[in-house]
């Protein structure tokens, strides 16, 4: 929690970049570092 991470995707799609806000059984929630609006959240499935 609190770490800044980048989740890479394929060459066709950009990945997600942000700060880890929460980790649970189903999702990791990031505060999006590339969003126009501050405080935008992204949920990445754990599996």
PDB file of N, CA, C and O in Angstrom, chain B, residues numbered from 101:
ATOM      1  N   UNK B 101       0.844  -1.157   0.000  1.00  0.00           N
ATOM      2  CA  UNK B 101       0.000   0.000   0.000  1.00  0.00           C
ATOM      3  C   UNK B 101       0.901   1.235   0.000  1.00  0.00           C
ATOM      4  O   UNK B 101       1.908   1.299   0.705  1.00  0.00           O
ATOM      5  N   UNK B 102       0.504   2.210  -0.814  1.00  0.00           N
ATOM      6  CA  UNK B 102       1.265   3.439  -0.914  1.00  0.00           C
ATOM      7  C   UNK B 102       2.341   3.412  -1.984  1.00  0.00           C
ATOM      8  O   UNK B 102       2.867   4.463  -2.353  1.00  0.00           O
ATOM      9  N   UNK B 103       2.684   2.215  -2.499  1.00  0.00           N
ATOM     10  CA  UNK B 103       3.701   2.117  -3.546  1.00  0.00           C
ATOM     11  C   UNK B 103       3.159   2.636  -4.868  1.00  0.00           C
ATOM     12  O   UNK B 103       1.960   2.554  -5.133  1.00  0.00           O
ATOM     13  N   UNK B 104       4.043   3.167  -5.688  1.00  0.00           N
ATOM     14  CA  UNK B 104       3.699   3.581  -7.042  1.00  0.00           C
ATOM     15  C   UNK B 104       4.092   2.441  -7.968  1.00  0.00           C
ATOM     16  O   UNK B 104       5.241   2.000  -7.974  1.00  0.00           O
ATOM     17  N   UNK B 105       3.115   1.962  -8.761  1.00  0.00           N
ATOM     18  CA  UNK B 105       3.371   0.823  -9.642  1.00  0.00           C
ATOM     19  C   UNK B 105       2.863   1.111 -11.048  1.00  0.00           C
ATOM     20  O   UNK B 105       2.055   2.015 -11.264  1.00  0.00           O
ATOM     21  N   UNK B 106       3.357   0.323 -11.996  1.00  0.00           N
ATOM     22  CA  UNK B 106       2.856   0.349 -13.365  1.00  0.00           C
ATOM     23  C   UNK B 106       2.541  -1.081 -13.750  1.00  0.00           C
ATOM     24  O   UNK B 106       3.393  -1.963 -13.642  1.00  0.00           O
ATOM     25  N   UNK B 107       1.312  -1.313 -14.200  1.00  0.00           N
ATOM     26  CA  UNK B 107       0.868  -2.625 -14.648  1.00  0.00           C
ATOM     27  C   UNK B 107       0.910  -2.590 -16.164  1.00  0.00           C
ATOM     28  O   UNK B 107       0.168  -1.836 -16.794  1.00  0.00           O
ATOM     29  N   UNK B 108       1.781  -3.407 -16.752  1.00  0.00           N
ATOM     30  CA  UNK B 108       1.951  -3.403 -18.203  1.00  0.00           C
ATOM     31  C   UNK B 108       0.912  -4.284 -18.862  1.00  0.00           C
ATOM     32  O   UNK B 108       0.525  -5.323 -18.327  1.00  0.00           O
ATOM     33  N   UNK B 109       0.465  -3.853 -20.040  1.00  0.00           N
ATOM     34  CA  UNK B 109      -0.483  -4.613 -20.842  1.00  0.00           C
ATOM     35  C   UNK B 109       0.217  -4.947 -22.153  1.00  0.00           C
ATOM     36  O   UNK B 109       1.443  -4.867 -22.229  1.00  0.00           O
ATOM     37  N   UNK B 110      -0.514  -5.311 -23.158  1.00  0.00           N
ATOM     38  CA  UNK B 110       0.076  -5.622 -24.459  1.00  0.00           C
ATOM     39  C   UNK B 110       0.539  -4.338 -25.139  1.00  0.00           C
ATOM     40  O   UNK B 110       0.259  -3.239 -24.661  1.00  0.00           O
ATOM     41  N   UNK B 111       1.237  -4.481 -26.239  1.00  0.00           N
ATOM     42  CA  UNK B 111       1.745  -3.327 -26.983  1.00  0.00           C
ATOM     43  C   UNK B 111       0.613  -2.468 -27.546  1.00  0.00           C
ATOM     44  O   UNK B 111       0.796  -1.270 -27.759  1.00  0.00           O
ATOM     45  N   UNK B 112      -0.555  -3.068 -27.788  1.00  0.00           N
ATOM     46  CA  UNK B 112      -1.683  -2.327 -28.355  1.00  0.00           C
ATOM     47  C   UNK B 112      -2.407  -1.471 -27.326  1.00  0.00           C
ATOM     48  O   UNK B 112      -3.012  -0.456 -27.672  1.00  0.00           O
ATOM     49  N   UNK B 113      -2.347  -1.879 -26.058  1.00  0.00           N
ATOM     50  CA  UNK B 113      -3.076  -1.160 -25.010  1.00  0.00           C
ATOM     51  C   UNK B 113      -2.087  -0.653 -23.963  1.00  0.00           C
ATOM     52  O   UNK B 113      -1.170  -1.374 -23.571  1.00  0.00           O
ATOM     53  N   UNK B 114      -2.273   0.577 -23.516  1.00  0.00           N
ATOM     54  CA  UNK B 114      -1.394   1.066 -22.446  1.00  0.00           C
ATOM     55  C   UNK B 114      -1.726   0.386 -21.123  1.00  0.00           C
ATOM     56  O   UNK B 114      -2.838  -0.106 -20.932  1.00  0.00           O
ATOM     57  N   UNK B 115      -0.780   0.362 -20.234  1.00  0.00           N
ATOM     58  CA  UNK B 115      -1.009  -0.217 -18.915  1.00  0.00           C
ATOM     59  C   UNK B 115      -1.575   0.819 -17.959  1.00  0.00           C
ATOM     60  O   UNK B 115      -1.966   1.913 -18.367  1.00  0.00           O
ATOM     61  N   UNK B 116      -1.614   0.463 -16.688  1.00  0.00           N
ATOM     62  CA  UNK B 116      -2.112   1.363 -15.647  1.00  0.00           C
ATOM     63  C   UNK B 116      -0.929   1.829 -14.808  1.00  0.00           C
ATOM     64  O   UNK B 116      -0.022   1.053 -14.509  1.00  0.00           O
ATOM     65  N   UNK B 117      -0.948   3.100 -14.433  1.00  0.00           N
ATOM     66  CA  UNK B 117       0.121   3.691 -13.635  1.00  0.00           C
ATOM     67  C   UNK B 117      -0.516   4.435 -12.480  1.00  0.00           C
ATOM     68  O   UNK B 117      -1.411   5.256 -12.681  1.00  0.00           O
ATOM     69  N   UNK B 118      -0.054   4.149 -11.258  1.00  0.00           N
ATOM     70  CA  UNK B 118      -0.643   4.848 -10.127  1.00  0.00           C
ATOM     71  C   UNK B 118      -0.124   4.378  -8.783  1.00  0.00           C
ATOM     72  O   UNK B 118       0.810   3.580  -8.705  1.00  0.00           O
ATOM     73  N   UNK B 119      -0.742   4.883  -7.728  1.00  0.00           N
ATOM     74  CA  UNK B 119      -0.374   4.561  -6.349  1.00  0.00           C
ATOM     75  C   UNK B 119      -1.381   3.576  -5.782  1.00  0.00           C
ATOM     76  O   UNK B 119      -2.589   3.767  -5.914  1.00  0.00           O
ATOM     77  N   UNK B 120      -0.880   2.516  -5.147  1.00  0.00           N
ATOM     78  CA  UNK B 120      -1.742   1.483  -4.569  1.00  0.00           C
ATOM     79  C   UNK B 120      -2.486   2.061  -3.372  1.00  0.00           C
ATOM     80  O   UNK B 120      -1.876   2.526  -2.409  1.00  0.00           O
ATOM     81  N   UNK B 121      -3.820   2.025  -3.450  1.00  0.00           N
ATOM     82  CA  UNK B 121      -4.690   2.535  -2.390  1.00  0.00           C
ATOM     83  C   UNK B 121      -5.219   1.397  -1.525  1.00  0.00           C
ATOM     84  O   UNK B 121      -5.307   1.527  -0.304  1.00  0.00           O
ATOM     85  N   UNK B 122      -5.576   0.266  -2.168  1.00  0.00           N
ATOM     86  CA  UNK B 122      -6.169  -0.853  -1.438  1.00  0.00           C
ATOM     87  C   UNK B 122      -5.873  -2.147  -2.178  1.00  0.00           C
ATOM     88  O   UNK B 122      -5.791  -2.166  -3.406  1.00  0.00           O
ATOM     89  N   UNK B 123      -5.715  -3.225  -1.425  1.00  0.00           N
ATOM     90  CA  UNK B 123      -5.545  -4.563  -1.991  1.00  0.00           C
ATOM     91  C   UNK B 123      -6.528  -5.469  -1.263  1.00  0.00           C
ATOM     92  O   UNK B 123      -6.524  -5.540  -0.034  1.00  0.00           O
ATOM     93  N   UNK B 124      -7.374  -6.165  -2.031  1.00  0.00           N
ATOM     94  CA  UNK B 124      -8.274  -7.139  -1.404  1.00  0.00           C
ATOM     95  C   UNK B 124      -8.284  -8.413  -2.233  1.00  0.00           C
ATOM     96  O   UNK B 124      -7.499  -8.549  -3.172  1.00  0.00           O
ATOM     97  N   UNK B 125      -9.151  -9.331  -1.900  1.00  0.00           N
ATOM     98  CA  UNK B 125      -9.171 -10.640  -2.534  1.00  0.00           C
ATOM     99  C   UNK B 125      -9.470 -10.568  -4.035  1.00  0.00           C
ATOM    100  O   UNK B 125      -8.973 -11.395  -4.799  1.00  0.00           O
ATOM    101  N   UNK B 126     -10.270  -9.598  -4.465  1.00  0.00           N
ATOM    102  CA  UNK B 126     -10.687  -9.520  -5.855  1.00  0.00           C
ATOM    103  C   UNK B 126      -9.962  -8.463  -6.682  1.00  0.00           C
ATOM    104  O   UNK B 126      -9.717  -8.678  -7.869  1.00  0.00           O
ATOM    105  N   UNK B 127      -9.616  -7.331  -6.084  1.00  0.00           N
ATOM    106  CA  UNK B 127      -9.062  -6.204  -6.839  1.00  0.00           C
ATOM    107  C   UNK B 127      -7.913  -5.530  -6.099  1.00  0.00           C
ATOM    108  O   UNK B 127      -7.831  -5.565  -4.871  1.00  0.00           O
ATOM    109  N   UNK B 128      -7.025  -4.913  -6.885  1.00  0.00           N
ATOM    110  CA  UNK B 128      -6.060  -3.943  -6.372  1.00  0.00           C
ATOM    111  C   UNK B 128      -6.530  -2.594  -6.877  1.00  0.00           C
ATOM    112  O   UNK B 128      -6.746  -2.426  -8.078  1.00  0.00           O
ATOM    113  N   UNK B 129      -6.690  -1.639  -5.993  1.00  0.00           N
ATOM    114  CA  UNK B 129      -7.181  -0.316  -6.351  1.00  0.00           C
ATOM    115  C   UNK B 129      -6.013   0.658  -6.411  1.00  0.00           C
ATOM    116  O   UNK B 129      -5.227   0.769  -5.470  1.00  0.00           O
ATOM    117  N   UNK B 130      -5.915   1.363  -7.542  1.00  0.00           N
ATOM    118  CA  UNK B 130      -4.861   2.355  -7.750  1.00  0.00           C
ATOM    119  C   UNK B 130      -5.467   3.738  -7.874  1.00  0.00           C
ATOM    120  O   UNK B 130      -6.570   3.889  -8.399  1.00  0.00           O
ATOM    121  N   UNK B 131      -4.754   4.751  -7.395  1.00  0.00           N
ATOM    122  CA  UNK B 131      -5.090   6.135  -7.695  1.00  0.00           C
ATOM    123  C   UNK B 131      -4.355   6.451  -8.988  1.00  0.00           C
ATOM    124  O   UNK B 131      -3.125   6.472  -9.016  1.00  0.00           O
ATOM    125  N   UNK B 132      -5.101   6.697 -10.056  1.00  0.00           N
ATOM    126  CA  UNK B 132      -4.554   6.855 -11.406  1.00  0.00           C
ATOM    127  C   UNK B 132      -3.635   8.071 -11.495  1.00  0.00           C
ATOM    128  O   UNK B 132      -4.052   9.194 -11.209  1.00  0.00           O
ATOM    129  N   UNK B 133      -2.379   7.840 -11.894  1.00  0.00           N
ATOM    130  CA  UNK B 133      -1.402   8.918 -12.016  1.00  0.00           C
ATOM    131  C   UNK B 133      -1.518   9.652 -13.348  1.00  0.00           C
ATOM    132  O   UNK B 133      -0.952  10.735 -13.502  1.00  0.00           O
ATOM    133  N   UNK B 134      -2.242   9.083 -14.313  1.00  0.00           N
ATOM    134  CA  UNK B 134      -2.329   9.688 -15.648  1.00  0.00           C
ATOM    135  C   UNK B 134      -3.669  10.348 -15.919  1.00  0.00           C
ATOM    136  O   UNK B 134      -3.870  10.901 -17.000  1.00  0.00           O
ATOM    137  N   UNK B 135      -4.589  10.306 -14.969  1.00  0.00           N
ATOM    138  CA  UNK B 135      -5.933  10.856 -15.173  1.00  0.00           C
ATOM    139  C   UNK B 135      -5.912  12.381 -15.123  1.00  0.00           C
ATOM    140  O   UNK B 135      -5.102  12.981 -14.416  1.00  0.00           O
ATOM    141  N   UNK B 136      -6.806  12.988 -15.878  1.00  0.00           N
ATOM    142  CA  UNK B 136      -6.941  14.444 -15.884  1.00  0.00           C
ATOM    143  C   UNK B 136      -7.488  14.947 -14.548  1.00  0.00           C
ATOM    144  O   UNK B 136      -7.094  16.012 -14.073  1.00  0.00           O
ATOM    145  N   UNK B 137      -8.389  14.185 -13.950  1.00  0.00           N
ATOM    146  CA  UNK B 137      -8.989  14.530 -12.651  1.00  0.00           C
ATOM    147  C   UNK B 137      -8.192  13.884 -11.524  1.00  0.00           C
ATOM    148  O   UNK B 137      -8.060  12.660 -11.515  1.00  0.00           O
ATOM    149  N   UNK B 138      -7.663  14.638 -10.583  1.00  0.00           N
ATOM    150  CA  UNK B 138      -6.983  14.020  -9.439  1.00  0.00           C
ATOM    151  C   UNK B 138      -7.963  13.179  -8.616  1.00  0.00           C
ATOM    152  O   UNK B 138      -9.137  13.525  -8.481  1.00  0.00           O
ATOM    153  N   UNK B 139      -7.464  12.082  -8.077  1.00  0.00           N
ATOM    154  CA  UNK B 139      -8.312  11.221  -7.248  1.00  0.00           C
ATOM    155  C   UNK B 139      -9.066  10.159  -8.020  1.00  0.00           C
ATOM    156  O   UNK B 139      -9.887   9.448  -7.441  1.00  0.00           O
ATOM    157  N   UNK B 140      -8.807  10.033  -9.324  1.00  0.00           N
ATOM    158  CA  UNK B 140      -9.460   9.002 -10.127  1.00  0.00           C
ATOM    159  C   UNK B 140      -8.892   7.635  -9.740  1.00  0.00           C
ATOM    160  O   UNK B 140      -7.675   7.471  -9.651  1.00  0.00           O
ATOM    161  N   UNK B 141      -9.768   6.658  -9.511  1.00  0.00           N
ATOM    162  CA  UNK B 141      -9.365   5.332  -9.085  1.00  0.00           C
ATOM    163  C   UNK B 141      -9.506   4.320 -10.223  1.00  0.00           C
ATOM    164  O   UNK B 141     -10.384   4.440 -11.078  1.00  0.00           O
ATOM    165  N   UNK B 142      -8.621   3.323 -10.213  1.00  0.00           N
ATOM    166  CA  UNK B 142      -8.649   2.210 -11.169  1.00  0.00           C
ATOM    167  C   UNK B 142      -8.665   0.935 -10.340  1.00  0.00           C
ATOM    168  O   UNK B 142      -7.922   0.822  -9.366  1.00  0.00           O
ATOM    169  N   UNK B 143      -9.507  -0.028 -10.717  1.00  0.00           N
ATOM    170  CA  UNK B 143      -9.484  -1.333 -10.062  1.00  0.00           C
ATOM    171  C   UNK B 143      -8.936  -2.353 -11.051  1.00  0.00           C
ATOM    172  O   UNK B 143      -9.440  -2.502 -12.164  1.00  0.00           O
ATOM    173  N   UNK B 144      -7.888  -3.052 -10.616  1.00  0.00           N
ATOM    174  CA  UNK B 144      -7.241  -4.080 -11.414  1.00  0.00           C
ATOM    175  C   UNK B 144      -7.604  -5.434 -10.794  1.00  0.00           C
ATOM    176  O   UNK B 144      -7.368  -5.641  -9.604  1.00  0.00           O
ATOM    177  N   UNK B 145      -8.174  -6.361 -11.578  1.00  0.00           N
ATOM    178  CA  UNK B 145      -8.482  -7.673 -11.002  1.00  0.00           C
ATOM    179  C   UNK B 145      -7.212  -8.346 -10.491  1.00  0.00           C
ATOM    180  O   UNK B 145      -6.159  -8.257 -11.122  1.00  0.00           O
ATOM    181  N   UNK B 146      -7.315  -9.017  -9.352  1.00  0.00           N
ATOM    182  CA  UNK B 146      -6.171  -9.688  -8.760  1.00  0.00           C
ATOM    183  C   UNK B 146      -5.722 -10.868  -9.614  1.00  0.00           C
ATOM    184  O   UNK B 146      -4.530 -11.167  -9.688  1.00  0.00           O
ATOM    185  N   UNK B 147      -6.633 -11.506 -10.230  1.00  0.00           N
ATOM    186  CA  UNK B 147      -6.285 -12.659 -11.068  1.00  0.00           C
ATOM    187  C   UNK B 147      -6.613 -12.387 -12.486  1.00  0.00           C
ATOM    188  O   UNK B 147      -6.391 -13.240 -13.346  1.00  0.00           O
TER     189      UNK B 147
END
